[in-house]
């Protein structure tokens, strides 16, 4: 049974004036048509469960909703010109941060002209201006929820905040408190001071993530856990209605301090069946819908609208997911993790022997919607091309044998024992991972290497990866924001086997990489530093490719249909804030 798409569109027809029966009196001119309110209408799959609480969300849809209502200190904006690269610009900050000489103190001036949306949480005043202390309270609440939300991205970075979050969790303090945190200070309403544990130039890209938005103290205390269906932000759109967590209506906020929002209303609604999506889209009720493989050929061909959508105001958007699956070597293992030429050759031979195309076929993944991971960095990463051309993810059995025969492990034999090498592999028993096992075993067999597999429950895998003495692990990474540091942190030695979400699964410890990584972390993500940042990212990619601590495997693709009757911004999907930049086409 199809769900009625209520509140998605309001069609208002102009009423014709009544004609008088007498011919002696001229008929009045028809009353002008009432303009249909402008609206942007987006649909999502019924298996998604969005929330509006910035501190407890982890899914893309929720981030997108939050980014339309709340604002952050910095944000990604479309680049200048047609197709220009996205850039990070101040939003609730007046300018880019001022850094102390040692890089440990970050001072940010706040735009206090920003006002929060009208809300009962402010009492009779109904609203108030933004203050620096709103970020103090927001970041503290985020720390309380820790990995239930996205605080892990700032884990260990702000002095005293981890400890505050742990104590507050133990005491069940989810409301705001006056407890001082050394690394979070608001000396006045216009100034936010962050005390860091290490220099962190990419702080602006981190603070552009929707989870670091400003939530007023009053809203935190008034609604608490009810913020999943309440929102009091400073953005160009305000929350107008939520219906059973299946329909979200955002409305233009006329008191917004900046450029007026393009649409009077935005609706984000759940749909249950493909026909519901398609009929809503064809009738103009929806402007954007997801498109999944089973239905692609009904409406698209070679990336263009086809079938009933041929010749319509439609574009098909296809892109690789911003993440990929890979295997990581245990670089603490004296044999498989050795950073000498023999150790590098051994790991490279393993990577070269895996047929990723066959892996996808055996796993039953639709070949139009999946592919071998071609390089080091996930799609959507700034400077993504810096990780390409390294052959880190290449399949070549002859090259694998040549590399192995060129080192002391010729023929897959361990010279210390005279027996075949054995690679110990820990993974889960999920279907796809079983196919990884099969492909790995087949490739290693051609090299004369044996494979021992140990299966663990998915919930135990992170702990096993951090503590076991196995030599290879299954893992993967999906970008949280486009800065390369979001992926490169997985190779910093300080994150080795830390059990965190940004766990250095490979336990990789390279002084050469660490030196480059720390240099990169000292550079602000500014246009002035773009060339140097690219240089450092390219160098880090080269070190990783040389040492081969990971084996890139495969990635998937996704698609959606969008109406070209509106203008969509050129922004990476992982910035999450595209809605505020969508415009009505002139």
CORMOPE-V893059 format. One record per residue. RES is the residue in one small letter. SS is DSSP state (A for helix, B for strand, O for the rest). PHI is phi in degrees with one decimal (none if undefined). D_CENTER is the distance of its C-alpha to the mean C-alpha in Angstrom with 2 decimals. Layout:
# CORMOPE-V893059
[[RES SS PHI D_CENTER] [RES SS PHI D_CENTER]]
This chain:
# CORMOPE-V893059
[[x O none 33.39] [x O -75.8 31.20] [x O -79.5 29.65] [x O -69.9 31.02] [x O -84.8 28.49] [x O -71.1 30.00] [x O 64.1 29.12] [x O -79.7 27.18] [x O -147.4 29.85] [x O -117.9 33.14] [x O -96.9 35.71] [x O -112.5 38.58] [x O -92.9 41.66] [x O -69.6 44.32] [x O -88.9 47.53] [x O -79.5 50.69] [x O -66.0 53.62] [x O -65.9 56.47] [x O -83.5 59.27] [x O -74.9 62.64] [x O -68.0 65.32] [x O -77.1 67.89] [x O -81.9 68.17] [x O -72.9 69.83] [x O -104.3 66.61] [x O -64.4 63.91] [x O -69.7 60.56] [x O -67.8 57.93] [x O -66.1 54.92] [x O -57.6 51.85] [x O -65.5 49.51] [x O -61.9 46.43] [x O -65.4 43.37] [x O -77.1 40.86] [x O -64.6 37.55] [x O -73.4 34.75] [x O -58.3 32.00] [x O -70.9 28.98] [x B -149.2 25.97] [x B -109.5 22.58] [x B -127.1 22.03] [x B -122.5 18.92] [x B -116.4 19.16] [x B -136.9 17.03] [x B -70.8 18.12] [x O -69.0 20.38] [x O -86.9 18.72] [x O -91.1 15.73] [x O -127.9 16.54] [x O -70.7 14.88] [x O -144.4 15.85] [x O -103.9 16.36] [x O -84.3 16.53] [x O -62.0 13.91] [x O -97.6 14.97] [x O -125.7 14.87] [x O -99.6 11.79] [x O -140.8 9.00] [x O -109.9 8.27] [x A -62.5 6.65] [x A -62.3 10.28] [x A -64.0 11.12] [x A -58.8 8.61] [x A -65.1 10.13] [x A -64.6 13.51] [x A -60.2 13.37] [x A -67.1 12.46] [x A -83.4 15.52] [x A -108.4 17.83] [x O -93.5 16.95] [x O -132.0 16.64] [x O -114.5 15.52] [x O -62.2 17.72] [x B -131.7 15.88] [x B -150.5 13.68] [x B -83.0 12.69] [x B -129.7 15.59] [x O -58.5 16.83] [x O -69.6 19.06] [x O -68.2 22.80] [x O 78.2 24.65] [x O -70.4 23.77] [x O 74.5 20.57] [x O -65.6 20.25] [x O -65.5 17.24] [x O -62.6 14.84] [x B -137.7 15.89] [x B -91.1 15.31] [x B -130.1 18.18] [x B -62.9 19.74] [x O -123.7 19.25] [x O -85.4 20.99] [x B -88.5 22.13] [x O -76.6 25.22] [x O -158.0 24.41] [x O -71.2 22.55] [x O -64.8 23.29] [x B -97.6 26.66] [x B -106.8 26.62] [x O -68.8 29.65] [x O -59.6 31.44] [x O -87.3 30.07] [x O 76.2 26.47] [x O -95.0 26.40] [x B -116.9 26.92] [x B -113.7 24.48] [x B -111.7 26.18] [x B -125.6 24.47] [x B -85.2 26.64] [x B -98.1 25.55] [x O -81.9 26.31] [x O -78.9 28.53] [x O -75.5 29.48] [x O -67.5 26.36] [x B -117.8 27.48] [x O -80.8 25.95] [x O -59.3 26.44] [x O -58.5 29.76] [x O -158.7 29.76] [x A -68.0 32.41] [x A -65.3 30.74] [x A -92.3 32.41] [x A 70.5 35.83] [x A -65.6 38.32] [x A -66.3 36.48] [x O 70.2 33.67] [x O -160.2 31.33] [x O -162.6 31.19] [x B -82.1 29.67] [x O -63.2 26.64] [x O -129.9 27.61] [x A -58.9 26.11] [x A -65.0 26.80] [x A -62.4 24.24] [x A -72.6 21.52] [x A -59.9 23.64] [x A -65.8 23.83] [x A -65.7 20.17] [x A -67.4 19.03] [x A -66.0 21.84] [x A -64.8 20.88] [x A -59.1 17.29] [x A -65.1 19.01] [x A -64.1 21.24] [x A -82.2 18.63] [x A 45.4 17.14] [x A -78.7 15.14] [x A -68.6 15.69] [x O -122.9 12.92] [x O -118.2 10.61] [x A -59.7 13.67] [x A -52.6 13.49] [x A -63.7 11.40] [x A -106.5 14.73] [x O -55.8 17.00] [x O 78.1 20.21] [x O -98.5 19.56] [x B -104.9 21.54] [x O -57.1 25.16] [x O 81.6 26.25] [x A -75.1 23.11] [x A -60.3 22.48] [x A -65.6 26.15] [x A -60.0 26.13] [x A -60.7 23.37] [x A -64.9 25.33] [x A -65.0 28.57] [x A -63.7 27.31] [x A -64.6 25.96] [x A -62.7 29.37] [x O -96.3 31.13] [x O 56.7 28.93] [x O -97.7 28.49] [x O -95.6 25.64] [x O -86.1 27.37] [x O -74.9 27.60] [x O -134.4 30.04] [x O -93.3 31.97] [x O -58.3 31.32] [x O -78.9 30.85] [x B -121.2 27.99] [x O -53.4 29.01] [x O -87.2 25.73] [x B -124.9 25.21] [x B -135.3 28.01] [x B -129.4 28.92] [x B -61.9 32.42] [x B -153.4 32.69] [x O -62.8 30.85] [x O -100.2 29.66] [x B -130.7 28.54] [x B -114.5 25.68] [x B -119.5 26.25] [x B -109.7 23.85] [x B -101.2 25.65] [x B -99.7 23.56] [x O -85.3 24.52] [x O -156.2 23.87] [x O -59.1 23.30] [x O -146.0 19.68] [x O -60.2 19.57] [x O -71.6 15.79] [x A -57.1 16.06] [x A -70.0 15.45] [x A -73.5 11.95] [x A -66.6 11.23] [x O -73.7 13.19] [x O -85.1 11.43] [x O -72.7 8.58] [x A -55.1 10.05] [x A -68.5 11.07] [x A -97.8 13.48] [x O -77.3 15.34] [x O -94.2 19.13] [x O -110.5 20.68] [x O -65.8 24.48] [x A -53.9 26.60] [x A -62.7 28.71] [x A -69.0 25.95] [x A -61.8 24.87] [x A -75.3 28.53] [x A -75.5 29.52] [x A -108.3 26.94] [x A 54.9 25.34] [x A -65.6 23.64] [x A -73.2 24.39] [x A -67.9 21.50] [x A -68.3 19.58] [x O -130.9 21.79] [x O -128.8 22.80] [x O -153.3 21.17] [x O -132.0 22.92] [x O -113.8 20.98] [x O -119.0 22.12] [x O -76.1 20.21] [x O -69.0 22.01] [x B -119.5 21.63] [x B -116.0 22.88] [x B -73.3 22.74] [x B -103.7 25.89] [x B -163.3 25.86] [x B -130.0 24.20] [x B -121.7 26.05] [x O 55.5 25.82] [x O 56.2 21.99] [x O -123.0 22.24] [x B -146.1 22.60] [x B -121.3 21.08] [x B -114.4 23.14] [x B -107.4 22.19] [x B -127.2 25.06] [x B -56.1 25.64] [x O -100.4 26.63] [x O -70.4 29.73] [x O -93.1 29.98] [x O -61.8 26.75] [x O -73.1 27.69] [x O -105.6 26.07] [x O -60.5 26.04] [x O -61.9 26.79] [x O -59.7 24.13] [x O -72.2 24.75] [x O -117.5 25.20] [x O -70.7 27.41] [x B -148.6 25.26] [x B -126.3 21.91] [x B -119.0 21.88] [x B -124.0 19.08] [x B -131.4 20.96] [x B -82.0 21.02] [x B -127.5 23.01] [x O -103.8 24.63] [x O -130.9 26.10] [x A -56.9 25.67] [x A -60.6 28.85] [x A -66.5 27.59] [x A -59.9 24.53] [x A -66.2 26.75] [x A -65.4 29.67] [x A -63.8 27.64] [x A -71.6 26.11] [x A -63.6 29.53] [x O -82.3 31.26] [x O 88.8 28.95] [x O -69.3 27.81] [x O -121.2 24.17] [x O -103.4 22.38] [x B -144.2 19.25] [x B -139.1 19.10] [x B -71.0 17.18] [x B -130.1 19.32] [x O -109.4 19.57] [x A -51.9 21.87] [x A -61.3 24.91] [x A -116.4 25.47] [x A -57.9 24.38] [x A -70.2 27.94] [x A -74.6 29.33] [x A -129.8 27.73] [x B -147.7 26.58] [x B -152.1 28.00] [x O 53.3 26.79] [x O 79.6 23.89] [x B -128.3 26.24] [x B -59.6 27.43] [x O -143.6 30.34] [x A 59.9 32.67] [x A -69.8 32.88] [x A -101.4 30.17] [x O -60.4 31.98] [x O 79.5 33.07] [x O -95.1 30.96] [x O -78.6 28.60] [x B -135.1 25.60] [x B -127.3 23.03] [x B -101.0 21.20] [x B -105.2 17.68] [x B -118.2 16.80] [x B -156.5 14.03] [x B -71.4 13.01] [x O -60.5 9.96] [x O -84.9 7.46] [x B -176.7 9.09] [x B -153.1 12.74] [x B -91.0 15.45] [x B -151.4 17.93] [x B -112.1 20.93] [x B -121.8 21.70] [x B -77.8 25.28] [x O -81.5 26.73] [x O -76.2 27.69] [x O -88.1 30.01] [x O -72.7 32.20] [x O -62.6 35.24] [x O -92.4 35.62] [x O -74.0 32.26] [x O -105.9 30.56] [x O -61.2 33.33] [x O -94.6 32.33] [x O -96.3 35.56] [x A -64.7 36.16] [x A -68.8 37.08] [x A -63.5 33.95] [x A -63.5 31.77] [x A -64.0 33.88] [x A -62.5 33.56] [x A -68.9 29.76] [x A -64.6 29.68] [x A -62.5 32.20] [x A -62.6 30.11] [x A -64.7 27.08] [x A -69.7 29.44] [x O -88.9 31.13] [x O -95.2 28.28] [x O -85.4 28.47] [x A -72.7 24.92] [x A -63.1 26.25] [x A -65.6 28.63] [x A -57.5 25.98] [x A -64.9 24.10] [x A -62.6 27.44] [x A -66.7 28.62] [x A -78.4 25.48] [x O 76.4 26.14] [x O -79.2 22.86] [x O -57.9 23.48] [x O -70.2 23.99] [x O -77.9 22.92] [x O -120.4 19.46] [x B -155.1 18.96] [x B -161.3 20.05] [x B -60.5 20.62] [x O -67.9 17.96] [x O -83.4 19.88] [x O -145.9 18.87] [x O -85.2 17.34] [x O -97.1 13.90] [x O -62.4 10.99] [x O -57.2 11.12] [x O 91.8 9.46] [x O -76.4 10.31] [x O -59.0 12.84] [x O 64.3 16.18] [x A -52.7 14.99] [x A -66.6 18.66] [x A -66.6 19.78] [x A -99.0 18.97] [x O -98.5 20.93] [x O 77.6 24.66] [x O -99.5 24.93] [x O 61.8 25.94] [x O -70.2 23.78] [x O -122.7 22.92] [x O -81.8 26.26] [x O -110.6 28.61] [x O -160.9 32.26] [x A -62.7 34.78] [x A -63.7 37.57] [x A -63.9 35.53] [x A -60.9 34.46] [x A -66.6 38.15] [x A -64.0 39.21] [x A -63.7 36.72] [x A -66.4 37.82] [x A -71.6 41.48] [x O -88.4 41.15] [x O -123.5 40.45] [x O -75.3 42.41] [x O -100.5 40.74] [x A -52.6 42.52] [x A 71.3 42.59] [x A 76.9 40.13] [x B -99.4 42.91] [x B -84.5 42.56] [x O -63.9 45.54] [x O -72.3 45.84] [x O -120.6 46.71] [x O 76.0 47.67] [x B -113.1 45.52] [x B -62.6 42.41] [x O -63.5 39.17] [x B -123.4 37.12] [x B -106.0 33.34] [x B -90.7 32.17] [x B -124.3 28.90] [x B -114.7 27.09] [x B -157.2 24.74] [x O -99.2 24.47] [x O -99.6 26.71] [x O -62.1 24.21] [x A -53.4 25.34] [x A -63.0 22.82] [x A -69.0 23.33] [x A -64.7 27.03] [x A -69.6 26.79] [x A -61.2 25.15] [x A -57.6 28.22] [x A -62.0 30.58] [x A -67.6 29.24] [x A -64.9 29.27] [x A -61.8 32.76] [x A -63.4 34.08] [x A -67.0 32.92] [x A -64.0 34.27] [x A -59.7 37.53] [x A -66.8 38.22] [x A -97.5 37.97] [x O 82.0 40.25] [x O -106.0 37.64] [x B -89.8 37.47] [x B -129.2 34.45] [x B -107.3 34.57] [x B -114.3 31.78] [x B -123.2 31.11] [x B -97.3 29.07] [x O -129.7 27.49] [x O -65.5 25.89] [x A -55.2 22.10] [x A -67.7 22.15] [x A -99.6 24.16] [x A -63.9 22.27] [x A -60.4 20.38] [x A -64.2 23.74] [x A -62.9 25.53] [x A -62.6 23.27] [x A -81.5 23.93] [x A -122.4 27.64] [x O -77.8 29.23] [x O -101.4 31.32] [x O -66.0 30.11] [x O -107.7 29.38] [x B -151.3 26.33] [x B -133.3 23.27] [x B -90.4 20.70] [x B -163.5 17.05] [x B -179.4 13.72] [x B -153.1 10.27] [x B -123.8 6.80] [x O -56.9 4.74] [x O -102.6 3.19] [x O -156.3 5.02] [x O -72.8 7.61] [x O -60.7 10.49] [x O -57.4 12.27] [x A -61.7 13.07] [x A -63.3 9.77] [x A -98.9 11.33] [x A -66.1 14.91] [x A -62.0 15.15] [x A -71.0 15.66] [x A -119.4 19.01] [x O -74.0 20.38] [x A -62.7 23.52] [x A -65.6 23.04] [x A -97.2 20.17] [x B -65.9 22.42] [x O 48.3 22.89] [x O -89.9 21.75] [x O 74.9 20.51] [x O -83.0 17.30] [x O -65.8 13.81] [x O -93.1 13.68] [x O -55.4 17.06] [x B -75.5 18.79] [x O -57.3 19.78] [x O -75.8 22.24] [x O 54.0 23.97] [x O -72.7 24.16] [x O -137.3 26.47] [x O -124.6 27.27] [x A -60.8 28.99] [x A -64.3 28.37] [x A -66.7 24.57] [x A -57.6 24.56] [x A -60.9 26.68] [x A -67.0 24.36] [x A -61.7 21.25] [x A -69.8 23.11] [x A -64.4 24.32] [x A -63.9 20.85] [x A -66.0 19.86] [x O -87.4 22.92] [x O -97.1 21.97] [x O -68.1 20.43] [x O -81.4 17.75] [x O -118.8 20.45] [x A -62.4 22.08] [x A -65.2 25.08] [x A -98.8 23.33] [x A -58.0 21.40] [x A -65.0 24.12] [x A -68.3 24.45] [x A -62.5 20.74] [x A -60.5 20.77] [x A -59.6 23.97] [x A -70.2 22.62] [x A -63.5 19.49] [x A -62.4 21.97] [x A -66.1 24.31] [x A -64.5 21.85] [x A -62.0 20.93] [x A -65.5 24.70] [x A -66.7 25.36] [x A -63.2 22.86] [x A -63.9 24.34] [x A -66.8 27.79] [x A -85.4 27.33] [x O 49.4 25.23] [x O -76.6 23.80] [x B -132.5 21.44] [x B -123.4 22.06] [x B -61.1 19.28] [x O -115.4 19.84] [x B -140.6 18.10] [x B -140.6 15.11] [x B -115.9 14.99] [x B -115.8 14.91] [x B -140.9 14.24] [x B -147.2 16.21] [x B -153.8 17.10] [x B -102.6 20.21] [x B -134.4 20.44] [x B -78.3 23.60] [x O -88.8 24.81] [x O -75.3 26.88] [x B -123.5 24.13] [x B -99.2 22.39] [x O -99.8 18.65] [x O -76.2 17.02] [x O -87.1 15.86] [x O -134.1 12.30] [x O -58.4 9.31] [x A -58.6 7.32] [x A -80.4 4.06] [x A -86.5 6.83] [x O 67.9 7.37] [x O -109.7 10.97] [x O -69.6 12.78] [x A -58.3 15.24] [x A -68.3 17.16] [x A -103.2 17.92] [x O -70.0 19.17] [x B -127.2 22.94] [x B -75.4 26.07] [x O -75.1 27.75] [x O -66.4 31.05]]
